[in-house]
Amino acid sequence: MRGKIRPFRAGHVTLRLISAGSGVPDIFLSYSREDQARAKLFAEAFQTQGFDVWWDVGLRTGEAYDEVTETALRTAKAVVVLWSKKSVQSRWVRAEATLADRNKTLVPCMIEPCERPIMFELTQTAELGHWQGDAGDSAWRSFLSDVYRFVAKGGPVVVLAPASAAPAAVSAPVVQAAAQGGKPHGVRPSVAILPFTNRSTERADEVFAGGMGEDIASALSLGRGLKVISQGATAAYRKNTSDLRTIGQELGAKYMLEGNVRRVGASLRVTAQLVEADNGAILWTQKFDRPLAELAELQEELVSEVAANLGVQIQKVEMERALRKPGDITAWEAVMRSWAAYARLTPESVAVAVAEARRAVSLAPDYAIARATLSMGLSIQHQQTGYREKLLIDEAIQHAEAALKLNPNHATVLFLVVNAFGNAKRFAEALPLAERAVELNPSLIDARQALAICLNHFERYEEALVQLAEGDRLSPRAFQQVLSLGHRCWALYGLGRLDEALAVVTQYVRLDPSFRYALMTHPVFLWALGRMAEAQEAIRRVRTAEPREGLDYWVGLARGCYMSETMFQSYSRHFIAAWNATPLEAGA
């Protein structure tokens, strides 16, 4: 009976069934409860078009998913998912989208700019952030026609929006290639988060263990291009995880995370280990302890820490494998090789990084991460020339802007672009991008470092230190952590904490004696502290690193970097004084 709305009670969840008809809805509407007003617009507009629509207007707080609701989800001819900043964080919406994708009934749209879960990044998504119910809106009409096709035929649509509509987050060529079975970027690493086991006798810990896997999967899906296998698929192995190789084959997983929780005195210990699916080799294991009395407050922090560590470990393994592969490199593998080269910021290693990024772009021109990776590499090369080669930064910005057009809501794309914009002195544009990257993926150390760069430039040093500390806490073994030292020493210098700044830059020079900024910063801090003889010795090391370059090169290097004008004046004054006080060695 079309046009009627009747309520349905299911435990603590109130469902509203619009025009139930035969009991099989045309459309299942999936959304976050915070977006209920926008969802109502969609539900009513679909109803006006004669569709049977099922949508949930109650609170989803973690109670058992109602059987009737699940039946509606599984039998609906089209599942319309409304992606927003809130819905991408909702385990319910993610689960519904995963099931719809598996059943080939998924018809997604974005109701505001956000970073969709990684597993849906190749699903063409309509952009309806501007839509407020106008039945004549061209983007809405295009989306509506696709819903009609799903309801009528039940088949997937390759391209949702016409060229006149607002661009989707992923370009049409990439989506078409994926729809045709192609792999435009190469095979992304897939990881399955197996159900965590409870090794204590407390029932409350059973609930905690069950939620850990779901929350880690949700946090990890915001990482560096990983494909996270849905929790619905891994739930079947809750009682039997003995044969990991078979489980990996059945799930199509390259890596698996298994873990357990147990009580140790007054603490709850979470143990996690990363396993290679095809041979069962343990790649990483770590224990995380939290006081039982503070667990409720610290649970989100714990999930973020586990997810951050896991993401870093998988990235390390992927980079090592990409480096060992002799040929037939995919765009994803070329990006991994490029990132590996950035581990040491020498001119030679950066040249390798740029070459690999160019290879990735040539293999997949519409791959946003490849474009952003190339933009950062070119901007670093510009930096290493003393900011003399304008063509390098011009090309870097071209690729950065292209990456933002391809995927403006991906944390990895954003932090890479922030580095390029910083080297181009476009900090007013870089700061909101860095803030957005941290908002999208708080567990990503690179995003927090990018934000610290911008905060240092705007002399917000205390805030920069907070971001660096949080990034290091979440990823204590990340290879990127050494870069935090450089940003931290400048923040400390800006705050006048010279002894601490010197200790940090001394550690940096010891870890990477070839890094130019660490080398030139060392004598600056020594001179500022009145340790003249040591400053002169540090200047000699600077001259040895670049024997053909004079004072102008090093001052130009300082002027072009991320520091503010006020800091540059102080910094360069100390450097010039130390340089001029250090005699040239014979034959120099």
MARRONU-189827 format. One record per atom (N, C-alpha, C): x, y, z. Coordinates in steps of 0.001 Angstrom, whole numbers, plus 500000, padded with zeros to 6 digits. Example, Ala and Ser with C-alpha at 12.3 -4.5 7.8 and 13.67 -1.06 7.14 Angstrom:
2
513190494310507800;512300495500507800;513200496700507800;512850497750507080;513670498940507140;512900500030507870;
REM end
This chain:
588
500859498822500000;500000500000500000;500898501233500000;500992501884498900;501940502968498748;501448504235499444;502429505011499906;502139506321500438;501894506375501926;501770505216502582;501526505222504028;502821505009504798;502839505577505981;503990505416506872;503507504794508152;504119503657508540;503708503051509794;504948502702510615;504876502903511921;506039502612512768;506166501130513050;507378500710513366;507644499310513718;508563499313514920;508214498546515952;509020498494517162;509916497267517159;511182497457517484;512123496330517566;513068496599518719;512725496081519893;513580496320521063;513653497803521373;514886498339521437;515069499756521747;515172500586520467;514985499960519313;515123500665518043;513749500904517450;513460502127517095;512195502436516436;512448502521514939;511772501698514185;511912501697512738;510659502267512115;510838502945511026;509681503433510303;509698502830508914;508666502122508581;508573501471507284;507665502291506401;508213502873505375;507421503684504465;506890502788503370;505573502675503296;504936501912502246;505528500519502124;505227499669503101;505865498362503171;505531497460502012;504365497614501428;504016496834500265;504079495355500541;504813494612499714;504890493157499833;505841492718500926;506526493644501592;507500493293502617;508916493324502099;509098493427500801;510429493561500199;510580495009499743;511383495822500445;511475497237500091;512248497447498789;511888498510498092;512685498904496924;514044499438497375;514003500280498428;515211500980498866;515387500817500370;516603500457500764;517006500493502176;517910501710502314;517545502645503212;518305503880503380;519238503738504579;520539503850504337;521565503694505377;522219505044505642;522268505453506920;522781506778507254;523117506827508741;523820507872509145;524120508092510562;522958508849511189;522673508526512439;521531509177513100;521724510693513192;522987511170513220;523221512614513249;522777513289511954;522596512497510879;522165513031509586;520686512764509333;519907512575510383;518516512153510223;517699513155509404;517958514446509596;517193515450508848;517450515330507347;518715515108506979;519034514936505554;518448513630505039;518504512567505845;517956511276505426;516458511388505160;515778512195505967;514334512370505786;514022512979504421;514885513912503970;514712514495502637;514754513410501562;515739512520501679;515887511445500697;514698510487500763;514316510094501982;513215509140502129;511934509687501510;511629510947501802;510396511536501284;510457511733499778;511646512099499266;511776512275497818;511629510944497090;512200509870497652;512035508547497043;510568508121497094;509905508405498204;508504508027498336;507653508751497299;507967510018497062;507237510790496054;507359510147494677;508483509496494437;508696508829493156;508052507444493102;507398507031494213;506686505758494224;507476504588494746;508663504835495350;509476503747495888;508987503335497283;509130502036497597;508999501556498971;510348501771499652;510348502484500764;511605502847501422;511596502371502867;512682501716503258;512883501297504650;513984502177505225;513665502851506336;514740503603506993;514535503604508485;515661503670509203;515716503516510651;515834504906511268;514840505303512069;514911506629512678;515232506554514171;515651505375514635;515984505236516056;517463505404516302;517859505298517566;519270505402517934;519930504048517814;521113504007517226;521867502762517124;522956502821518171;522765502137519250;523696502280520374;524484501022520660;524352499969519857;525140498767520084;524298497568520435;522941497714520461;522113496565520761;522106495616519568;521634494418519772;521648493411518716;520890493925517493;521492493684516349;520872494143515106;519603493338514865;518503494006514675;517217493330514599;517111492458513352;516537491291513538;516422490327512443;515591490877511290;514510491588511624;513651492143510571;514398493201509762;515183494021510463;515973495046509782;516994494409508852;517664493363509332;518651492688508490;517993492069507266;516800491536507438;516076490971506290;515785492057505259;515370493232505739;515105494345504822;516374494746504075;517496494780504799;518770495131504178;519148494121503098;518978492843503411;519406491806502474;518481491692501262;517206492037501435;516257491846500332;515991493108499523;516428494273500021;516180495520499298;516833495470497914;516151496062496946;516678496074495579;517800497087495416;517778498125496242;518848499131496226;519105499575497661;520367499652498040;520746500166499354;521440501512499129;520750502573499490;521288503920499313;522029504307500590;523331504472500475;524168504840501624;524496506317501523;524217507065502594;524509508497502645;525824508691503385;526903508901502626;528215509075503251;528366510497503761;528805510617505017;529066511910505646;530216511720506632;530629512784507275;531707512685508255;531322511764509408;530029511767509748;529567510904510834;529365509469510365;528782509291509184;528442507930508755;529672507094508436;530769507736507977;531973506954507688;532571506370508968;532201506932510124;532700506425511399;531730505458512075;530572505252511459;529547504393512045;529754502945511630;529901502053512594;530079500636512263;528819500079511595;527631500640511955;526394500168511347;526361500507509855;526659501742509528;526622502163508125;527675501410507327;528869501249507883;529918500502507192;529478499052506936;528866498446507950;528418497060507789;527341496961506724;526396497895506727;525326497874505728;525887498090504329;526841499018504196;527448499263502894;528232498041502414;528919497371503335;529690496178502977;528772495070502451;527679494841503155;526734493811502724;526104494181501389;525739495446501224;525144495884499963;526129495742498805;527382496055499066;528408495909498035;528545494452497622;528515493553498613;528613492128498333;527399491644497532;526209492216497829;524982491806497143;524737492571495848;525674493478495520;525569494296494298;524294495138494296;523954495681495469;522801496581495582;523203497962496077;524491498223496177;524977499475496751;524843500635495778;524165501711496209;524049502950495435;524417504099496379;525703504466496474;526119505456497470;526081506880496946;525976507821497887;526149509224497536;526771509933498735;527405511052498466;528033511850499518;527156513054499810;526784513227501089;525960514368501459;526790515490502073;528089515257502211;529034516301502579;530438515757502284;531426516639502099;532780516155501830;533285515287502975;533810514112502647;534346513210503661;535206512174502957;536003511464503734;536838510391503195;536110509071503396;535655508506502301;534937507245502401;535875506130502848;535324505062503448;536154503919503798;536915503406502579;538150502979502800;539046502590501722;538414501558500785;537680500595501332;537156499517500499;536128500009499494;535623501269499664;534639501805498730;535224502899497844;536549503066497863;537126504184497125;537004504024495605;536850502799495107;536684502603493675;535215502479493273;534311502722494191;532889502704493878;532462504117493512;532014504301492292;531602505631491863;530472506125492759;530616507342493240;529717507867494263;529177509226493838;527863509374493852;527251510641493456;527532511711494506;527698512945494055;527965514076494937;526673514879495099;526069514770496286;524805515467496543;524889516312497817;526086516793498111;526254517621499292;525444518906499239;525193519380498023;524456520633497857;522943520446497865;522478519208497716;521059518955497449;520219519122498714;519158519920498594;518266520179499723;516812519843499400;516618518879498476;515259518431498179;514697518912496870;515477519671496073;514993520181494794;514814519030493801;513565518754493431;513282517639492536;513827517856491132;514085519092490766;514593519369489428;516102519451489329;516805519283490453;518264519374490449;518862518295489544;519815518686488662;520330517753487652;521095516593488289;521885516880489336;522628515801489996;521671514823490676;520624515351491288;519624514494491920;518911513639490873;518545514246489734;517839513496488697;518727512373488155;520012512653488013;520928511626487533;521023510478488539;521156510829489827;521224509809490875;519926509001490924;518803509697490782;517499509038490832;517354508023489698;517862508385488517;517759507461487386;518554506187487637;519654506315488340;520450505130488666;519741504256489694;519089504884490663;518308504114491635;517202503354490923;516534504011489942;515496503346489158;516058502096488482;517250502215487921;517838501072487214;518143499918488166;518613500253489372;518864499205490365;517570498508490759;516549499294491021;515279498722491459;514661497872490358;514799498338489117;514181497620488007;514954496365487618;516293496466487683;517108495360487165;517965494693488235;518248495421489300;519109494861490341;520562494814489960;520957495473488863;522335495401488398;523132496632488751;524464496525488782;525306497651489128;525404498658487984;525661499889488338;525829500961487372;527297501342487343;527897501427486168;529324501720486085;529605503182486353;528889504087485709;529118505514485886;527823506146486355;527823506759487523;526592507290488088;526276508686487591;527255509586487655;526959510981487378;527381511371485978;526582512203485274;526986512689483972;528104513698484110;528708514042482968;529846514954483012;529475516310483585;528207516696483468;527786517997483964;527614518036485462;527539516859486080;527331516816487527;528627517115488244;528518517372489531;529716517628490328;530606516404490299;531949516565490215;532840515414490104;532790514550491336;532883513239491106;532951512306492231;534362512269492758;534531511605493900;535847511573494537;536856510797493710;536420509823492906;537317509031492073;536927509249490621;537891509450489745;537585509797488369;536969508638487610;536199508967486577;535468507951485821;536365506895485199;537532507239484598;538365506182484015;538764505108485015;539050505525486258;539441504546487267;538273503651487617;537088504246487766;535904503468488114;535561502501487000;535649502960485747;535339502090484616;536309500924484548;537586501191484806;538572500109484787;538261499079485852;537870499570487042;537542498638488118;536295497836487778;535301498494487167;534064497792486821;534306496715485780;535333496911484952;535652495939483916;536615494860484402;536891494876485687;537753493847486254;539209494235486281;539528495477485867;540913495894485855;541390496312487229;542703496456487392;543293496903488652;544213498069488333;543643499285488205;544424500400487728;545591500768488623;545533500475489926;546596500878490840;547396499694491347;547092498501490881;547745497331491426;546973496819492626;547405495701493151;546698495055494260;547080495714495578;546112496357496223;546363496916497549;546435495789498564;547246495933499598;547301494873500608;545975494763501347;545494493553501488;544236493316502195;544534492716503557;543780493134504565;543993492644505926;542648492269506528;542627491132507199;541436490674507901;541694490770509406;540802491447510110;540904491546511564;540049490427512147;540690489372512608;539946488237513155;539358488597514522;538255487950514910;537656488247516211;538656488038517352;538769489029518237;539658488908519386;539049487927520393;539909487175521068;539427486198522052;539602486754523457;538720486332524322;538768486736525726;539401485622526549;540534485918527178;541221484906527985;541046485131529486;540114485995529836;539796486166531260;538455485509531538;538051485501532784;536782484864533164;535650485877533274;535939487135533008;534938488184533149;534111488324531879;532784488310532028;531903488461530870;532067489851530218;532314490867531053;532495492215530507;533664492262529534;534702491450529797;535852491419528898;535489490769527569;534492489880527571;534026489266526333;533449490329525406;532675491240525985;532098492335525200;533203493241524667;534176493528525538;535295494372525128;536071493729523982;536350492437524088;537097491719523045;536331491746521727;535008491555521804;534212491575520585;534239492919519889;534249493992520682;534275495329520085;535630495732519554;536708495157520097;538053495545519677;538269495319518197;537906494108517713;538119493806516302;537375494753515396;536113495039515732;535313495936514909;535906497339514895;536305497839516064;536825499197516148;538185499331515457;539031498304515572;540329498347514889;540131498331513376;539214497504512901;538932497462511465;538462498813510974;537597499459511747;537087500772511361;538211501801511314;539073501817512342;540184502773512373;541200502489511282;541476501218511026;542485500851510040;542035501181508629;540725501162508384;540222501437507043;540482502871506626;540890503731507572;541215505111507261;542700505290506972;543443504180506843;544895504248506725;545400504436505317;546597503906505054;547331504195503838;546942503307502664;545694503283502299;545296502519501125;545097501049501365;544935500637502615;544706499228502902;543268498846502571;543089497607502141;541751497057501966;541444496227503203;540481496667503991;540126495978505226;538900495111504962;539067493817505152;537963492874504913;536916493050506007;535645493030505604;534555493365506509;534501492433507712;534012492985508827;533858492201510039;532804491118509880;531830491367509005;530831490344508747;531452489083508174;532470489263507333;533126488111506711;533992487347507707;534606488070508664;535508487401509610;534765486817510816;533517487228511031;532779486777512216;532596485264512253;532561484639511072;532352483190511012;533493482418511656;534645483073511842;535815482379512383;536016482693513866;534983483184514525;535109483559515927;535543482385516801;535045481185516497;535316480026517354;536418479118516808;536953479457515640;537982478577515078;538954479395514240;540103479728514798;541136480455514078;542427479657514017;542306478345514087;543503477513514156;544232477418512826;543492477337511713;544117477193510398;544109478538509679;545122479356509980;545155480714509445;545347480733507932;546101479769507405;546323479744505959;545010479539505209;544195478602505683;542898478357505040;541984479560505187;541974480172506368;541141481355506584;541558482475505633;542860482668505499;543350483698504594;542919483460503166;542975482210502727;542556481892501362;541065482127501180;540276481725502168;538830481885502054;538420483353502059;539134484178502820;538798485599502900;539489486425501821;540476485850501144;541242486629500175;542131487656500850;542640487324502039;543444488261502826;544927487989502640;545703489041502532;547155488935502471;547747488892503872;547130489646504792;547569489683506180;546361489462507086;546633488961508275;545581488805509271;546084489292510618;545194489936511345;545494490341512712;544667489490513647;545323488835514568;544608488099515606;545060488637516950;544182488513517948;544545489061519238;543687488505520352;544049488870521561;543301488426522724;543372489489523807;542458489394524767;542466490284525921;542483489427527179;543198489884528196;543213489178529482;543603490161530573;543252489820531781;543549490669532933;544917490316533506;545699491352533794;547003491187534428;547039492142535614;546745491623536797;546675492479537981;545550493490537840;545917494770537954;544925495851537866;544816496403536450;545355495680535473;545348496154534088;544657495147533179;544198495661532049;543713494795530983;544759494813529876;545211493648529454;546254493548528428;545630493091527122;545920493833526069;545531493441524719;546796493022523986;546816491805523482;547944491301522696;547491491153521255;548250491725520337;547911491650518914;549117491150518142;548873490356517105;549969489942516237;549517489903514787;550417490354513934;550169490394512497;550771489145511867;549974488442511095;550376487161510526;550255487227509008;551243486655508319;551170486544506873;550285485352506530;549268485611505697;548229484609505492;548736483356504781;549608483504503793;549948482336502967;550907481361503640;551618481815504688;552544480882505340;552469480892506866;551619481744507433;551445481767508884;552574482432509645;553511483077508938;554636483725509621;554154484926510427;554660485040511652;554324486184512495;555244487346512128;554657488444511644;555417489594511188;555619490631512278;554709490643513254;554784491653514307;553876491229515447;554312491478516659;553457491230517820;553759492278518870;552726492668519607;552922493700520624;551822493596521674;552165493977522901;551214493996524011;550878495435524362;549612495680524680;549131497004525054;548394496874526387;548852497578527410;548242497504528740;547520498810529077;546349498671529700;545605499838530165;545036499534531553;545041500520532469;544464500298533809;542967500001533696;542518499011534423;541103498647534381;540221499800534831;540675500577535798;539860501671536335;539637502773535307;540530502874534307;540428503949533319;540054503428531935;539667502162531860;539508501543530550;538429502219529717;537320502589530333;536227503201529577;536691504477528888;537517505274529582;537999506526529005;539104506287527984;539859505201528151;541045504983527318;540812504008526171;539594503480526029;539360502459525019;539611502994523611;539107504190523310;539310504760521975;540785505001521704;541500505485522725;542940505699522589;543660504384522301;543250503321522974;543860502008522777;543635501508521350;542417501650520870;542108501221519497;542969501985518498;543088503297518676;543897504112517769;545357503681517782;545868503347518970;547277502937519081;547519501606518380;546624500654518574;546780499354517901;546698499531516393;545709500299515920;545534500500514481;546729501214513865;547248502224514553;548404502961514036;549623502060513920;549891501278514954;551028500353514914;550868499335513793;549667498807513645;549424497806512614;549615498389511224;549087499604511000;549250500241509701;550699500459509334;551496500888510313;552927501114510071;553627499805509722;553300498727510434;553960497448510190;553646496913508792;552392497013508392;552024496543507047;552728497381505989;552806498688506215;553493499544505252;554960499146505116;555617498854506242;557022498451506182;557191497180505354;556336496192505606;556427494925504877;556180495160503386;555182495977503058;554862496247501657;556014496961500954;556670497886501625;557804498581501020;558953497617500769;559226496764501736;560319495797501564;560033494857500398;558796494413500262;558447493510499167;558543494217497816;558077495453497776;558139496201496522;559581496419496089;560476496646497056;561884496853496733;562532495572496194;562060494411496675;562648493139496235;562100492664494895;560960493202494474;560324492709493255;561142493139492041;561525492204491165;562429492543490062;561770493293488913;560512493052488639;559873493693487486;558369493652487586;557706494112486515;556246494128486448;555668494864487647;556139496095487860;555739496883489019;554375497521488763;553489497451489741;552207498133489670;552359499552490222;551330500372490023;551377501743490538;551485501746492063;550738500861492725;550820500769494190;552238500420494631;552868499461493961;554220499050494329;555225500156494047;555020500900492956;555908502025492667;555809503090493754;554607503332494253;554440504272495359;555162503759496601;555052502461496888;555744501887498041;557259502059497907;557777501846496711;559226502017496482;559627503480496662;558742504384496225;559021505805496400;559059506169497871;558078505705498634;558056506000500070;559271505428500781;559714504248500362;560894503645500985;562125504527500778;562221505138499606;563369505997499309;563371507260500162;562198507698500615;562122508896501448;562667508669502855;562948507416503205;563453507133504546;564761507883504815;565541508133503754;566752508958503879;566634510087502879;566654511317503380;566400512465502517;567690513021501919;568492512153501292;569660512605500549;569225512943499123;569987513760498396;569626514049497003;569487512780496165;570345511797496441;570287510555495671;569010509772495963;568635509668497255;567446508899497593;566173509613497140;566165510929497215;564986511680496754;564838511551495237;565957511502494525;565892511305493066;565249509958492741;565591508926493520;564968507610493345;563476507696493646;563137508394494731;561732508530495116;560923509211494012;561473510244493427;560783510964492354;560628510067491125;561676509311490793;561599508417489630;560514507364489812;560418506793491018;559389505783491271;557994506401491261;557864507612491794;556567508288491767;556151508606490336;557116508996489506;556792509238488092;556314507947487428;556930506835487785;556497505559487231;555050505265487653;554738505527488922;553375505290489404;552369506145488653;552709507407488418;551797508304487700;551626507867486252;552704507398485623;552596506942484235;551731505693484128;551793504834485157;550968503620485163;549505503928485458;549258504927486299;547882505257486707;547764506768486873;547531507493485798;547487508961485868;546417509500486812;545361508721487064;544277509185487922;544407508671489354;545585508219489735;545836507712491078;546305508886491936;545434509372492825;545704510588493582;546945510461494463;547128509309495103;548282509137495993;549587509194495199;549588508651493989;550792508718493149;551114510163492800;550103510918492406;550312512335492074;550837513105493291;550226512858494441;550639513575495643;552050513189496064;552396511907495908;553751511451496232;554778512143495341;554468512256494050;555374512933493126;555495514418493491;554376515032493876;554420516457494219;555352516700495402;555292515836496409;556167516014497564;557625515832497172;557915514805496365;559299514559495954;559901515715495177;559136516242494243;559625517377493454;559856518603494338;558964518807495317;559139519969496199;560374519811497082;560689518573497468;561905518340498264;563147518567497401;563090518140496144;564213518433495239;564418519936495089;563318520670494977;563393522136494919;564057522680496180;563682522114497317;564275522510498593;565778522240498605;566160521071498096;567565520664498157;568461521447497202;567882522131496237;568685523001495373;568853524391495983;568396524569497218;568431525896497815;567313526767497284;566236526128496816;565062526817496276;565414527658495045;566317527115494224;566752527840493033;566030527388491765;565537526138491758;564953525577490540;563434525742490561;562962526849489988;561533527152490042;560701526128489274;561259525546488219;560503524567487446;560090523367488291;560946523007489250;560633521870490113;559402522144490966;559346523318491582;558202523610492450;556948523851491633;557091524399490440;555920524590489571;555292523239489214;556138522274488855;555611520950488524;555030520274489764;555691520472490910;555187519888492158;553770520373492455;553536521648492289;552213522216492581;551181521723491575;551569521542490334;550640520997489334;550151519618489758;551074518767490195;550676517418490629;549883517473491932;550247518390492832;549509518513494097;548063518910493838;547859519874492971;546503520325492667;545714519247491938;546395518486491078;545720517369490400;545293516313491399;546150516040492378;545815515039493404;544602515472494209;544528516742494541;543389517245495314;542092517157494518;542178517367493217;540973517237492391;540522515779492316;541484514866492259;541149513444492158;540573512900493458;541132513304494595;540654512778495881;540957513785496985;540068514739497192;540321515798498177;540051515403499610;539588514176499832;539214513759501179;539921512478501576;541207512389501237;542018511237501617;543187511761502443;543325511273503667;544325511810504588;545740511714504030;546054510610503353;547405510450502796;547662511465501694;546700511655500813;546831512668499760;547054514037500394;546298514345501417;546368515670502027;547716515943502670;548263514979503436;549529515287504108;550672515399503108;550613514640502017;551640514766500987;551565516136500309;550356516578500021;550164517893499389;550590519017500328;550342518862501624;550756519882502592;552264520098502530;553027519015502410;554481519157502299;554875519941501054;554216519675499938;554514520408498706;554126521872498839;552942522126499385;552507523514499561;553427524256500532;553923523561501558;554836524189502496;556117524638501822;556668523799500948;557883524174500223;557631525270499201;556361525474498850;555990526565497942;555546527806498712;555655527758500054;555261528870500924;553770529180500836;552955528160500616;551508528349500539;550869527810501824;551293528389502939;550876527861504238;549419528162504557;548894529266504042;547490529573504301;546582528494503726;546990527910502596;546233526800502008;546573525476502672;547831525349503101;548282524068503667;547658523776505023;547488524789505864;547010524558507228;545649523863507283;544622524352506568;543332523628506640;543403522226506057;544284521996505092;544448520646504556;545057519721505609;546032520241506335;546664519437507393;545667519140508510;544880520138508880;543865519915509917;542850518877509467;542500518933508187;541543517965507642;542139516553507649;543428516441507321;544084515126507309;544041514487508693;544307515275509739;544269514744511106;542843514391511503;541893515211511076;540486514919511374;540052513602510735;540489513383509491;540105512168508777;540780510929509351;542047511062509721;542777509895510238;543697510316511373;543167510377512596;543974510807513743;545139509883514046;545112508640513531;546164507672513832;547375507798512905;547318508673511918;548366508758510907;549456509724511354;550644509221511642;551730510060512137;552098511140511121;552054510811509823;552428511779508794;551482512979508792;550185512717509047;549213513805509081;549522514754510233;549875514200511382;550195515050512538;551496515819512303;552456515203511624;553690515926511294;553406517071510331;552531516828509346;552173517883508403;551504519048509120;550643518730510080;549997519796510842;551020520546511688;551981519834512268;553025520483513070;553854521446512217;554121521074510962;554844521963510047;554133523308509945;552828523244509716;552044524469509552;551961525257510857;551754524558511959;551670525235513242;552987525930513590;554111525294513304;555407525935513528;555528527212512700;555089527141511444;555201528325510574;554419529497511148;553257529191511730;552428530258512299;552736530506513781;553899529992514228;554428530219515568;553488529727516664;552776528664516358;551905528007517354;552668526782517874;553758527063518565;554735526022518877;554220524985519874;553498525423520875;552978524473521856;552034523474521190;551186523961520292;550266523080519574;551031522102518693;552109522590518081;552928521711517240;553512520572518060;554001520875519256;554577519841520117;553533518799520513;552302519240520736;551231518302521085;550989517332519929;550938517843518712;550707516982517555;551843515985517363;553069516433517540;554224515548517370;554247514465518441;553925514841519663;553911513860520750;552842512803520521;551680513213520047;550603512260519809;550955511324518651;551553511869517593;551971511023516481;552998509989516902;553960510407517717;554994509474518188;554404508431519129;553419508834519931;552799507873520849;552048506796520078;551339507205519036;550545506255518273;551412505337517414;552543505847516942;553396505059516038;554844505092516538;555119504450517660;556450504569518276;557578503955517466;557265503078516520;558320502428515738;558260502795514261;557547503848513933;557417504253512529;558729504836512020;559069504504510772;560313505058510216;560203506574510054;558970507094509978;558781508541509827;559092509300511111;559243508579512216;559377509253513504;560607510144513571;561640509801512819;562848510624512859;562551512043512370;561578512186511466;561235513512510964;560623514378512061;560001513747513035;559426514511514146;560511515282514901;561724514757514891;562801515419515620;563059516816515062;563073516928513733;563320518226513121;562235519232513463;560982518814513356;559874519721513666;559864520070515160;560229519099515998;560215519334517446;561308520321517852;562501520196517273;563593521083517692;563294522533517307;562612522741516172;562265524112515793;561190524679516711;560224523866517104;559202524338518038;559842524728519372;560775523904519856;561457524204521111;562301525468520990;562951525653519855;563741526863519603;562825528088519615;561661527960518969;560715529068518943;560210529443520327;560142528457521225;559700528704522595;560842529151523514;562064529231522959;563216529641523765;563775528550524642;563393527314524400;563869526172525210;565101525587524513;566202526347524565;567362526061523730;568065524761524110;568196524487525393;568880523262525799;568133522028525276;566810522053525388;566023520934524868;566130520848523353;566094522000522689;566200522021521229;567530521431520775;568616521799521480;569937521276521129;569990519761521315;569416519251522399;569427517806522639;568711517066521521;567602517633521046;566836516983519980;567606517008518667;568168518161518289;568865518222517009;570155517400517036;570794517276518212;571972516416518332;571595514968518063;570450514560518588;569961513206518326;569672513018516838;569109514050516210;568780513975514785;570048513809513951;571076514603514254;572337514512513501;572960513129513670;572850512573514864;573413511246515104;572667510174514297;571346510309514202;570550509330513466;570694509478511958;570805510729511488;570894510963510037;571892512086509777;573187511764509783;574219512798509642;574251513457508269;573473512938507306;573487513529505967;572364514532505739;571436514652506709;570282515515506492;570690516977506672;570506517779505629;571032519144505603;570462520030506711;569145519935506922;568543520824507916;569037520518509322;569252519247509623;569806518908510930;571236519419511050;572014519250509976;573409519707509996;573500521199510220;572678521996509520;572802523453509625;572149523989510891;571214523243511466;570557523694512692;571444523488513914;572274522459513874;573149522151515011;574024523343515412;574763523964514491;575587525114514905;574760526322515339;573549526458514815;572692527580515210;572388527513516699;571993526345517174;571631526200518593;572871526319519482;573989525756519045;575217525851519825;575652527315519975;575583528061518870;575980529474518906;575039530279519809;573734529979519708;572759530699520528;572994530453522010;573554529290522353;573844528957523752;575236529425524188;575963530076523274;577284530588523616;578386529547523565;578142528421522961;579144527351522874;579857527483521521;580690528523521422;581254528965520156;582146527906519491;583037527300520275;583972526340519690;583218525148519090;582212524675519805;581419523551519281;580634523965518044;580154525218518034;579424525714516873;580326525762515642;581578526169515845;582520526229514725;582818524826514189;582928523864515086;583144522484514638;581940521988513834;580768522363514261;579556521977513524;579509522646512153;579968523885512050;580034524571510756;580988523840509817;582096523323510336;583038522573509491;582364521330508909;581502520673509708;580771519513509187;579785519939508106;579187521103508255;578279521631507233;579038521846505926;580207522463505995;581004522738504787;581480521444504134;581778520448504945;582219519165504385;581080518485503628;579856518641504116;578707518011503463;578463518576502072;578693519882501901;578488520534500596;579688521439500315;580833520848499930;582068521643499808;582013522710498711;581100522553497746;581029523525496651;580060524672496933;579357524611498055;578350525625498360;578870526592499412;578469527845499258;578879528876500203;577751529287501129;577950530398501807;576994530875502799;575621531142502189;575602531719500982;574323532081500364;573412530855500190;574016529730499834;573220528510499647;572511528124500938;573262528127502041;572691527673503306;571658528655503837;571897529945503676;570908530938504103;569652530815503240;569846530550501948;568695530347501066;567901529119501456;568600528081501882;567937526857502335;567060527150503554;567595527958504460;566829528315505661;565627529193505311;565827530150504400;564726531054504049;563584530296503372;563908529289502621;562865528592501875;562094527571502676;562545527266503901;561925526168504641;560673526634505367;560176525805506288;558855525998506879;558800527057507981;559931527572508441;559913528465509599;559285529816509264;558836530517510300;558261531853510127;559364532861509836;558977534060509414;559956535103509120;560710535506510391;560000535576511506;560654535938512770;561718534912513152;561361533627513033;562336532596513352;563500532629512366;563214532862511097;564288532904510107;565314533983510453;564830535149510860;565765536234511191;566692535837512337;566145535228513365;566958534783514497;567888533650514093;567331532681513399;568064531487512982;569235531866512083;568964532676511050;570022533028510090;571092533902510731;570697534739511688;571689535587512368;572721534734513099;572251533706513807;573182532823514519;574022532007513544;573393531539512465;574143530719511512;575244531547510835;574886532752510398;575869533610509721;577021533954510663;576698534231511919;577751534560512886;578685533371513079;578135532182513197;578969530991513377;579795530724512119;579188530908510949;579901530698509681;581080531656509543;580833532925509774;581886533934509611;582987533786510660;582660533201511803;583676533023512851;584509531769512647;584152530961511654;584860529698511419;585785529857510220;587106529856510440;588044530046509322;587936528903508313;588147529251507047;588218528221506012;589474527402506215;589358526107506038;590523525245506179;591403525375504961;592668525084505127;593625525206504030;593177524365502852;593205524983501665;592832524272500444;591360524306500154;590567524887501090;589114524932500886;588756526044499918;
REM end
